[in-house]
Structure formats: structure tokens, C-alpha cells
Amino acid sequence: MKKFTPYTWFLFIVLSLVGVFLFITPLNTDDGIKVPIAILANALSTQVASVIHWFAFFIFIIAAVGAVIIKFVPEKKERSIWDSLFRVNWFWTIMRILAVIFAAMYLFQVGPESFTSDYTAGLLITPDGGLVTMMFSLFLFAGLLLPLLTDFGLLEFFGSMMVKIMRPLFKIPGRSAIDCLASFVGDGTIGVLLTARQYEEGNYTAREAATIATTFSVVSITFCFVVLETVNLNNYFFSFYGSVILVSIILAFIMPRIYPLRGKADTNFDGSIPDEKREDVPEGFNAITFGLHNALKKAEDNKNLGKVIGSGLKNVLEMWFAITPVIMAFGTIALVLAEYTSFFKILGMPFEPILAALQIPFADEAAQTMIVGFADMLLPSILGAGIESDLTRFFIATVSVTQLIYMSEVGGLILGTKLPIKIWDLFIIFLIRTIISIPIVALISHMIF
């Protein structure tokens, strides 16, 4: 194995350990179990709570105006930072404009109640815990600090060791194990950001990136506590979380093998075809020494910390300008449909006879919660909280967490990145996950209750 300098070893070991601590290490806080990166984001959000919603509104305006103006500027061969921030097609330009409109309607309380309510646009941009406003803080730290996980060899080191597990079971690279762990312990949004970055850097194919983002970006342990508290089943946490993990693993095995993930192209972000033997351990190495060699080589390639920091700042701006407006636009539309129309209730009606056949008490009320989770992750538990059956509330809570795709969070975030996933893909994946989860969770629920 090639000899590396002490400085390269320092970059790999120390900076990677700092990344593990920030993104993957669970800590007990007054608000439950959280990873340090989320604690930092929460602390910043608290400090800037009085102005963060106006800052978000300002960013939305710049994102929309910039997207319109740059359409009249000829594109050059070399893509500039302005192209990265503002050069999007007309569909995404319209989404940015809608983000401005929806935010303005709520902030100035102008327009129909459905758009000025605290339960629709307010759920996203309110200064006190709004999802989009929280994202600005999270993206600041994630953008600057994600290189600690991605740029100094951690993924390369574990990749060669985990490939014999992740590839045959889930049809994804070994390095994705860190993405999955970051989601399980930290938050699904962190997993999506990590996956998007790896895809753009050519480490995942379109199929692999789509699989990881929609299959392993699970909700955090902290949110699971919130769900159980909402349905008043705090005493069942271990049964609940164990059920979530079991069902999530079963779904992770099935989803990559069926439509639509199976049909995604096995090509890199730039359209190139990856080397089929890129994860094979060459002669003279074993899984550990090959992983260590790749890790140190990655760290050596990123010795210029100034360049890494500059890239991180660019990531922050891209997240702010490209992703947050999309979450605002899609999230608001989905929440308005959920709160003020019968759209999701009608979509949930076909599930009533299925739940009745599975002997779920209050099947008619439970059926209404099966599709509404596509709008927001907490809506099913809120709607099911008053059902007078512990079994049914447990069933609703567990299914809602395993559904994974929520337009007000992970779904909107995925659409805002360059991941190869359309909104139709997201709905189909959400629907399939729901259909597969229902009988498994029903069986578990009857065993517990």
C-alpha cells in the first residue's frame, strides 16, 4: 500500500471522527435524542427566530427573480456559480415564484384562509419551528460540515467492508451504509443531502441514488417519540420503533427490485457508465486494507482545506436558493389539499375494505389516514389521535413512519435536489410502500395488542 503523510492520516482520522460525531452520534437533550448537527441548527434557529422568516422570504424573492433574469442571459460553456444558483427550467422557475406568493400570503395574511393558516403555509414558514425556516439553519451547518463525512475518506473506508451486505441485499454501494446510518440516527433530510452530494460527485448511479434517497432517508428517532406522543402510546416505544425498523428493512429489500426504482438508469450524474468492478477488492488487498487505501487517497486529494470550505459555502447557497423554495411551494400545495379538501380522504377510501379484512378496528377512520401522510408526516397521527383503539392508533403511527415520502419534508427536499426522481415517482413509491406496509404492520399490531 502506498505510504501517506502524517497530515493525510490526520485528515482521515480526525476530521472523519468529527463528522461521525456531528452527523451520526445521538445525544440526549431536553427535546429528546438528537445528533449534534440538529442541536446546532436548533440553537441557531432559536437565536434568529425573530427574523428567520423574513430572511427566508428574501431568499425566495432572490431565487425567483434570479431564475427569471438569467433566462435572458446566454449560457456560457463553463457553468458559473450564477448558473448553479439560478439557471433552472420554467417548471422550477414557476415553483420559485409560487414559493414567494405562498410565503407573502402567510406573512402578510393576505388571501384565502387556506393559504394563510398556521396549518398550511404557516407550518412551513412560521418563525417558531417552521420546517422551511428550520431548513435554513440545518442547510447552513450541513452544507459547511458535510465534507467531514464525504471528503476525507470515511465513506471509502466503510464502503469496501459493507459492499458484501449492501450490494446483494439492497442493490446499492457499500458506502451507502453511512447515508443510511445518518438517516436512522440523525434525520432523513441529512440522508437526502448526503445522497444528493454523492450522486453529483459520481459516487452513485441514478438508480442507486434514487433508491437510497427514497428507501433509507427514514425519520429520526426524535420524530418517532413525537408520533407516539401524538397518538398517546408513549409506553410502546420499543415495540413501535422495532416494528418501524423491521418493516423498513423489508421494504428496502423489495423496493429496488420493482418499479419505479428498478427502471432508473445505472448511469452516473454526467451520463457516464460506472465501472462494474469499482467495488471489487484488487489482488494484494483485503476489504479493510483496500478501504483504508481508498480513504487515505480521498483525504490526500482534499488536502486544500480552503477549497473544501469554499465548496461547502457554495453548497449552502445552492441549498438555500434551489431547495427551500421547492419545499415551500410543494409543501403548501400538499397541506392545503390535506387540510381544506377531500382529496386525500377520497384517495384513502379504497383502503377501508382492506383494513376491515385485516380486522383493524375503526377501519373507516383509519383508512382516511393512509394517503394523507404524503402531504405531511405528522398528519396521519393527528387525524388518528382520537380513535378509541390502541391497536388502530399503533397501526396508523407505524404505517405513517414507514411511508417515508412526505412532501412537506423529504419529498419536497428530493425534488429540490438534482436527484433523478419526479413527483410522480415519489407518489408511486409512497403508495407501494403503504400497500406493502399495511398487512405487515397489521400482523404486528395484532400480535402486540
C-alpha positions as CSV (number, residue, x, y, z in Angstrom):
1,M,0.0,0.0,0.0
2,K,1.2,3.5,-0.8
3,K,2.7,5.5,2.0
4,F,0.8,8.5,3.1
5,T,1.9,11.6,5.1
6,P,1.0,12.1,8.8
7,Y,-1.1,15.1,7.7
8,T,-3.1,12.8,5.4
9,W,-3.7,10.4,8.2
10,F,-4.7,13.3,10.4
11,L,-7.3,14.5,7.8
12,F,-8.8,11.0,7.5
13,I,-8.9,10.0,11.2
14,V,-9.6,13.3,13.0
15,L,-11.9,15.1,10.5
16,S,-13.8,11.9,9.8
17,L,-14.3,11.3,13.5
18,V,-15.6,14.8,13.9
19,G,-18.0,14.2,11.0
20,V,-19.2,11.0,12.7
21,F,-19.8,12.9,16.0
22,L,-21.7,15.7,14.3
23,F,-23.9,13.7,12.0
24,I,-24.3,10.2,13.5
25,T,-23.8,10.4,17.2
26,P,-27.1,10.5,19.2
27,L,-27.1,12.8,22.3
28,N,-29.8,13.1,25.0
29,T,-31.2,16.6,25.1
30,D,-34.2,18.3,26.8
31,D,-36.1,17.9,23.4
32,G,-35.2,14.2,23.1
33,I,-32.4,12.3,21.3
34,K,-30.7,14.4,18.6
35,V,-27.5,14.5,16.7
36,P,-25.1,17.5,17.2
37,I,-25.8,18.9,13.8
38,A,-29.5,19.2,14.6
39,I,-28.7,20.7,18.0
40,L,-26.6,23.4,16.3
41,A,-29.4,24.1,13.8
42,N,-32.0,24.3,16.6
43,A,-29.8,26.7,18.6
44,L,-29.3,29.0,15.6
45,S,-33.0,28.9,14.8
46,T,-33.8,30.0,18.3
47,Q,-31.3,32.9,18.1
48,V,-32.7,34.2,14.8
49,A,-36.3,33.3,15.3
50,S,-37.5,36.9,15.1
51,V,-36.0,37.4,11.6
52,I,-35.6,34.0,10.0
53,H,-39.0,34.0,8.3
54,W,-38.2,37.4,6.6
55,F,-34.8,36.1,5.6
56,A,-36.4,33.1,4.0
57,F,-38.9,35.3,2.2
58,F,-35.9,37.4,1.0
59,I,-34.1,34.3,-0.3
60,F,-37.3,33.2,-2.1
61,I,-37.6,36.5,-3.9
62,I,-33.9,36.5,-5.0
63,A,-34.3,32.8,-6.2
64,A,-37.4,33.6,-8.2
65,V,-36.1,37.0,-9.7
66,G,-32.7,35.5,-10.5
67,A,-34.3,32.5,-12.2
68,V,-36.3,34.8,-14.5
69,I,-33.5,37.3,-15.2
70,I,-30.9,34.6,-16.1
71,K,-33.3,33.2,-18.8
72,F,-32.3,36.3,-20.8
73,V,-28.6,35.8,-20.3
74,P,-26.8,33.5,-22.8
75,E,-25.4,30.4,-21.2
76,K,-21.6,30.0,-21.5
77,K,-19.6,26.8,-21.8
78,E,-18.2,27.0,-18.3
79,R,-21.0,26.9,-15.8
80,S,-20.7,29.7,-13.3
81,I,-22.0,29.9,-9.7
82,W,-24.8,32.1,-11.0
83,D,-25.9,29.2,-13.4
84,S,-25.8,26.8,-10.4
85,L,-28.0,29.0,-8.3
86,F,-30.5,30.4,-10.9
87,R,-30.4,28.6,-14.2
88,V,-33.4,26.2,-13.9
89,N,-36.2,25.3,-16.4
90,W,-39.5,27.1,-16.4
91,F,-41.2,24.5,-14.2
92,W,-38.8,25.1,-11.3
93,T,-38.9,28.8,-12.0
94,I,-42.7,28.7,-11.5
95,M,-42.2,26.8,-8.3
96,R,-39.9,29.5,-7.0
97,I,-42.4,32.2,-7.9
98,L,-45.2,30.2,-6.1
99,A,-42.9,30.0,-3.0
100,V,-42.7,33.8,-3.0
101,I,-46.5,34.1,-3.4
102,F,-47.3,31.5,-0.7
103,A,-44.9,33.0,1.8
104,A,-46.2,36.5,1.1
105,M,-49.8,35.4,1.6
106,Y,-48.9,33.9,5.0
107,L,-46.5,36.6,6.3
108,F,-48.8,39.5,5.3
109,Q,-52.0,37.5,6.0
110,V,-53.5,38.3,2.5
111,G,-55.6,35.9,0.6
112,P,-57.8,32.8,1.3
113,E,-57.6,31.3,4.8
114,S,-56.4,28.0,3.3
115,F,-53.1,29.7,2.4
116,T,-52.8,32.0,5.4
117,S,-53.5,29.3,8.0
118,D,-50.9,28.1,10.6
119,Y,-51.6,24.6,9.4
120,T,-50.7,25.1,5.8
121,A,-48.1,27.7,4.8
122,G,-47.6,28.6,8.4
123,L,-46.4,25.0,9.2
124,L,-43.6,25.7,6.8
125,I,-42.5,29.3,7.3
126,T,-43.6,30.3,10.8
127,P,-40.6,31.6,12.8
128,D,-41.3,29.3,15.7
129,G,-40.4,25.8,14.4
130,G,-41.5,26.2,10.8
131,L,-40.0,23.5,8.5
132,V,-38.6,25.8,5.9
133,T,-37.2,28.2,8.4
134,M,-35.6,25.3,10.3
135,M,-34.1,24.1,7.0
136,F,-32.1,27.4,6.5
137,S,-30.2,26.7,9.8
138,L,-29.8,23.0,9.0
139,F,-28.6,23.7,5.5
140,L,-26.0,26.2,6.8
141,F,-24.4,23.7,9.0
142,A,-24.9,20.7,6.7
143,G,-23.5,22.5,3.7
144,L,-20.4,23.6,5.6
145,L,-19.8,20.4,7.6
146,L,-21.0,17.5,5.3
147,P,-17.5,17.4,3.7
148,L,-16.3,15.9,7.0
149,L,-18.3,12.8,6.1
150,T,-17.8,12.9,2.4
151,D,-14.4,14.4,1.6
152,F,-11.9,12.8,3.9
153,G,-12.3,9.0,3.4
154,L,-15.0,7.8,5.8
155,L,-17.3,6.6,3.0
156,E,-14.4,4.9,1.1
157,F,-13.2,3.2,4.3
158,F,-16.6,1.6,5.2
159,G,-17.6,1.2,1.6
160,S,-15.3,-1.8,0.8
161,M,-16.3,-3.5,4.0
162,M,-20.1,-3.0,3.7
163,V,-20.4,-3.8,0.0
164,K,-21.0,-7.5,0.6
165,I,-24.0,-6.6,2.7
166,M,-25.5,-3.5,0.9
167,R,-25.0,-4.7,-2.7
168,P,-26.7,-8.2,-2.6
169,L,-29.4,-7.2,-0.1
170,F,-30.3,-3.7,-1.3
171,K,-28.5,-3.3,-4.7
172,I,-26.6,-0.2,-3.5
173,P,-22.9,0.5,-2.9
174,G,-21.3,-0.3,0.4
175,R,-20.6,3.4,1.1
176,S,-24.3,4.0,1.3
177,A,-24.2,2.4,4.8
178,I,-23.1,5.8,6.2
179,D,-26.0,7.5,4.4
180,C,-28.4,5.0,5.9
181,L,-27.0,5.4,9.4
182,A,-27.1,9.2,9.2
183,S,-30.8,9.0,8.4
184,F,-31.7,6.4,11.1
185,V,-29.8,8.2,13.9
186,G,-29.9,11.8,12.6
187,D,-32.7,12.8,10.2
188,G,-34.0,11.8,6.8
189,T,-33.2,15.2,5.4
190,I,-29.5,14.8,6.3
191,G,-29.5,11.5,4.4
192,V,-31.0,13.1,1.3
193,L,-28.4,15.9,1.3
194,L,-25.6,13.3,1.7
195,T,-27.0,11.2,-1.1
196,A,-27.5,14.1,-3.5
197,R,-23.9,15.2,-2.9
198,Q,-22.6,11.7,-3.6
199,Y,-24.7,11.4,-6.7
200,E,-23.4,14.7,-8.2
201,E,-19.8,13.7,-7.4
202,G,-20.3,10.5,-9.4
203,N,-20.2,8.0,-6.5
204,Y,-23.8,6.7,-7.1
205,T,-25.6,6.0,-10.3
206,A,-29.1,7.4,-10.9
207,R,-30.7,4.2,-9.8
208,E,-28.6,3.9,-6.7
209,A,-29.1,7.5,-5.6
210,A,-32.9,7.2,-6.2
211,T,-33.0,4.0,-4.1
212,I,-31.0,5.4,-1.2
213,A,-32.9,8.7,-1.1
214,T,-36.4,7.1,-1.2
215,T,-35.7,4.0,0.8
216,F,-33.2,4.9,3.6
217,S,-34.0,8.5,4.4
218,V,-36.1,7.5,7.3
219,V,-37.4,9.8,10.0
220,S,-35.3,10.4,13.1
221,I,-35.7,8.6,16.5
222,T,-36.8,12.0,17.9
223,F,-39.7,12.2,15.5
224,C,-40.8,8.7,16.4
225,F,-41.2,10.0,20.0
226,V,-43.3,12.9,18.7
227,V,-45.5,10.4,16.7
228,L,-46.1,8.2,19.7
229,E,-46.8,11.2,21.9
230,T,-49.4,12.4,19.4
231,V,-51.3,9.1,19.5
232,N,-50.8,8.7,23.2
233,L,-48.8,5.5,23.1
234,N,-45.5,6.5,24.7
235,N,-45.2,3.2,26.6
236,Y,-44.9,1.3,23.4
237,F,-41.7,2.9,22.0
238,F,-39.6,-0.2,21.7
239,S,-42.4,-2.2,20.1
240,F,-43.1,0.7,17.8
241,Y,-39.5,1.5,16.8
242,G,-38.7,-2.2,16.4
243,S,-41.7,-2.5,14.1
244,V,-40.5,0.5,12.0
245,I,-37.0,-0.9,11.6
246,L,-38.3,-4.4,10.6
247,V,-40.8,-3.0,8.1
248,S,-38.2,-0.6,6.7
249,I,-35.7,-3.4,6.1
250,I,-38.3,-5.5,4.3
251,L,-39.2,-2.5,2.1
252,A,-35.5,-1.7,1.5
253,F,-35.2,-5.3,0.2
254,I,-38.3,-5.1,-2.1
255,M,-38.3,-1.5,-3.4
256,P,-35.1,-1.6,-5.5
257,R,-36.3,-4.7,-7.3
258,I,-39.6,-3.2,-8.6
259,Y,-41.0,-0.2,-10.5
260,P,-40.1,2.7,-10.5
261,L,-36.7,2.3,-8.8
262,R,-35.7,-0.8,-10.8
263,G,-36.1,1.2,-14.1
264,K,-33.8,4.1,-13.2
265,A,-30.7,4.3,-15.3
266,D,-27.5,2.8,-14.0
267,T,-25.5,5.8,-15.2
268,N,-23.6,8.5,-13.3
269,F,-24.7,12.1,-12.9
270,D,-22.7,13.1,-16.0
271,G,-24.2,10.3,-18.1
272,S,-21.2,8.0,-18.0
273,I,-21.4,4.3,-17.3
274,P,-19.7,3.3,-14.0
275,D,-17.0,0.6,-13.8
276,E,-18.7,-2.7,-12.8
277,K,-15.6,-3.7,-10.8
278,R,-15.3,-0.4,-9.0
279,E,-16.1,-2.0,-5.7
280,D,-14.0,-5.2,-6.2
281,V,-11.1,-5.7,-3.9
282,P,-7.9,-5.9,-6.0
283,E,-5.2,-8.5,-5.5
284,G,-2.9,-7.8,-2.7
285,F,-5.6,-6.1,-0.6
286,N,-8.3,-7.3,1.7
287,A,-11.6,-5.4,2.4
288,I,-10.0,-3.4,5.3
289,T,-6.7,-2.5,3.7
290,F,-8.4,-1.6,0.4
291,G,-10.9,0.6,2.3
292,L,-8.0,2.2,4.2
293,H,-6.1,2.8,1.0
294,N,-9.1,4.4,-0.7
295,A,-9.8,6.5,2.4
296,L,-6.3,7.9,2.6
297,K,-6.2,8.6,-1.1
298,K,-9.5,10.6,-0.8
299,A,-8.1,12.6,2.1
300,E,-4.9,13.3,0.2
301,D,-7.0,14.6,-2.7
302,N,-8.7,17.1,-0.4
303,K,-5.6,18.5,1.5
304,N,-6.6,22.0,0.4
305,L,-9.0,22.9,3.2
306,G,-9.6,26.3,1.8
307,K,-11.0,24.7,-1.4
308,V,-13.2,22.4,0.7
309,I,-14.6,25.3,2.7
310,G,-15.3,27.2,-0.5
311,S,-17.2,24.2,-1.9
312,G,-19.1,24.0,1.3
313,L,-20.2,27.6,1.1
314,K,-21.3,27.0,-2.5
315,N,-23.4,24.0,-1.2
316,V,-25.1,26.2,1.4
317,L,-26.1,28.8,-1.2
318,E,-27.4,26.1,-3.6
319,M,-29.5,24.5,-0.8
320,W,-30.9,27.9,0.2
321,F,-31.8,29.0,-3.3
322,A,-32.7,25.7,-5.0
323,I,-34.2,23.5,-2.3
324,T,-36.1,25.7,0.2
325,P,-38.4,27.4,-2.4
326,V,-39.4,24.0,-3.7
327,I,-40.2,22.7,-0.2
328,M,-42.3,25.9,0.4
329,A,-44.2,25.5,-2.9
330,F,-44.9,21.8,-2.9
331,G,-45.4,21.6,0.8
332,T,-48.0,24.4,0.8
333,I,-50.0,22.9,-2.0
334,A,-50.0,19.4,-0.4
335,L,-51.0,20.8,3.0
336,V,-53.8,22.9,1.5
337,L,-55.2,19.8,-0.2
338,A,-54.9,17.8,3.0
339,E,-56.5,20.4,5.3
340,Y,-59.1,22.1,3.1
341,T,-60.2,19.5,0.5
342,S,-61.4,15.9,0.5
343,F,-58.6,15.0,-1.9
344,F,-56.6,12.6,0.4
345,K,-59.8,11.4,2.1
346,I,-61.1,10.2,-1.3
347,L,-57.8,8.6,-2.2
348,G,-57.9,6.8,1.2
349,M,-61.4,5.2,0.7
350,P,-60.1,2.1,-1.2
351,F,-58.2,1.2,1.9
352,E,-61.3,0.8,4.1
353,P,-62.2,-2.7,2.9
354,I,-58.6,-3.8,3.1
355,L,-58.3,-2.6,6.7
356,A,-61.6,-4.1,7.6
357,A,-60.5,-7.5,6.2
358,L,-57.3,-7.2,8.3
359,Q,-59.6,-6.7,11.3
360,I,-58.3,-3.2,12.1
361,P,-60.9,-1.5,14.5
362,F,-62.5,1.7,13.2
363,A,-61.3,0.8,9.7
364,D,-63.3,3.7,8.1
365,E,-61.5,6.3,10.2
366,A,-58.1,4.6,9.8
367,A,-58.5,4.5,6.0
368,Q,-58.6,8.3,5.9
369,T,-55.1,8.5,7.2
370,M,-53.4,6.1,4.7
371,I,-52.8,8.7,2.0
372,V,-52.7,12.0,3.9
373,G,-49.2,11.3,5.0
374,F,-48.0,12.1,1.5
375,A,-48.7,15.8,2.4
376,D,-47.0,15.8,5.9
377,M,-45.5,13.1,8.1
378,L,-47.5,14.0,11.3
379,L,-51.0,14.4,9.7
380,P,-51.9,10.7,10.0
381,S,-51.2,10.6,13.7
382,I,-53.0,13.9,14.3
383,L,-56.1,12.6,12.4
384,G,-56.0,9.2,14.2
385,A,-55.2,10.5,17.7
386,G,-58.9,10.5,18.7
387,I,-59.6,6.9,17.6
388,E,-60.6,4.8,20.6
389,S,-58.4,1.8,19.9
390,D,-54.8,1.4,20.9
391,L,-54.3,-1.2,18.2
392,T,-55.6,1.2,15.5
393,R,-53.5,4.2,16.7
394,F,-50.4,2.0,16.8
395,F,-51.2,0.7,13.3
396,I,-51.6,4.3,11.9
397,A,-48.5,5.6,13.6
398,T,-46.3,2.7,12.4
399,V,-47.5,2.9,8.8
400,S,-47.1,6.6,8.7
401,V,-43.4,6.4,9.6
402,T,-42.7,3.6,7.2
403,Q,-44.3,5.5,4.3
404,L,-41.2,7.8,4.3
405,I,-42.1,10.2,1.5
406,Y,-43.7,13.4,2.8
407,M,-44.0,16.4,0.5
408,S,-43.6,18.9,3.3
409,E,-40.2,17.4,4.2
410,V,-38.2,14.6,2.5
411,G,-40.4,14.7,-0.7
412,G,-40.0,18.4,-1.2
413,L,-36.3,18.2,-0.4
414,I,-35.7,15.4,-3.0
415,L,-37.5,17.4,-5.7
416,G,-35.3,20.4,-4.9
417,T,-32.1,18.5,-5.4
418,K,-30.7,17.1,-8.7
419,L,-31.7,13.5,-7.8
420,P,-33.3,11.7,-10.7
421,I,-36.8,11.5,-9.1
422,K,-40.0,13.1,-10.3
423,I,-43.1,13.9,-8.2
424,W,-44.9,11.0,-9.9
425,D,-42.1,8.6,-8.9
426,L,-42.5,9.9,-5.3
427,F,-46.2,9.3,-5.2
428,I,-45.9,5.8,-6.7
429,I,-43.1,4.9,-4.2
430,F,-45.2,6.3,-1.3
431,L,-48.3,4.2,-2.5
432,I,-46.3,1.0,-2.9
433,R,-44.6,1.4,0.5
434,T,-48.1,1.9,2.0
435,I,-49.6,-1.1,0.4
436,I,-46.7,-3.4,1.4
437,S,-46.6,-2.0,5.0
438,I,-50.3,-2.4,5.8
439,P,-50.5,-6.2,6.1
440,I,-47.1,-6.5,7.9
441,V,-48.0,-3.7,10.4
442,A,-51.5,-5.2,10.9
443,L,-50.0,-8.5,11.8
444,I,-47.5,-6.9,14.2
445,S,-50.3,-4.8,15.7
446,H,-52.5,-7.9,16.4
447,M,-49.5,-9.6,18.0
448,I,-48.9,-6.7,20.4
449,F,-52.4,-5.9,21.3
